[in-house]
């Protein structure tokens, strides 16, 4: 048994035994933690004890950010945790497919199984395919527990989904309609020295499997869903939905025409208390800019990224961009209330020196900098105003607007 990797040993334990081992708190000193664990549990091999300590660390980190599902001894790998969908995004994808009439899913790139778990929770039968032998073991253990929770059919295969016939055989084994889901690996082994994204993320033919393989799935199967990076620009046959969790855009979800009942292009914000969705026309004309009015609206990144701003303004006629090139919107009142808009009251405009004097006169001793549309660096502007970062007040730089703008955040009620 010692020849089997410790993580694989852990996956092959009963769920109750795994849960018991993983219940301990993570330790700042992993070596000491392994020694302590083996002293407490001399029946554990060194490899298994090391795997337990590593998993405790991964789970503490992941659960603090909501990256792993709640409940049960969920296992992961470092790479698997980086590449996995967030649980709420997996649940949303599963709900989208179920609403389209899908009964089963072939997860062709299962990883640690978070998307497959979402399909199971939605009541869909699943075949999960994972190429890496260790990750396959992790996925099988995780989905075994999910099957116990949800009572849905699942099978996990250690296979390469790009090999001829693998996906087709899995589809044929499931109750139809069957959707094929795939999440191509997009991360290169090294990040460029300038800190930009690795080329494989930008070049769809360097994905694994490449985009040509993914696009061919749409021609072979009626129901197909794909997880793509947020900056992806899909071709016309694909429906696309840009998904945000909180303030972060996490993916571009693609669907073949039958796999989603939503419109061709959409944006969604998922959160604990709210869910906001907007269908939009990518060819819609931006409204005529109105100049600066009494209130500014900072648009959520998911709307900035996708071009949904035109649709937001069409739904609220009082809204308009400040300038022709800016993503900041302005209105005479702070409406509509929406997770896609963060409202600010305009206190004044002018040069940085003038706004610094205004802050001093009004007793404002902290100020945020909104510089996404500025040619000046935040460091330069921060040095110029001489005030620390804050939350209630901000100085905004708007592309095409000569002055800077001092604003106060409007709190949601």
Helices and strands as residue ranges (DSSP letters): H 6-11, H 15-22, H 30-40, H 46-64, H 78-83, H 87-99, E 104-107, H 114-121, E 125-130, H 133-150, E 154-158, H 166-172, E 178-182, H 199-202, G 204-206, H 211-220, E 223-228, E 239-245, E 248-255, G 257-259, E 265-270, E 275-279, E 295-299, H 301-306, H 309-315, E 320-321, E 329-331, E 341-350, H 352-361, E 368-370, H 378-385, E 393-396, E 404-409
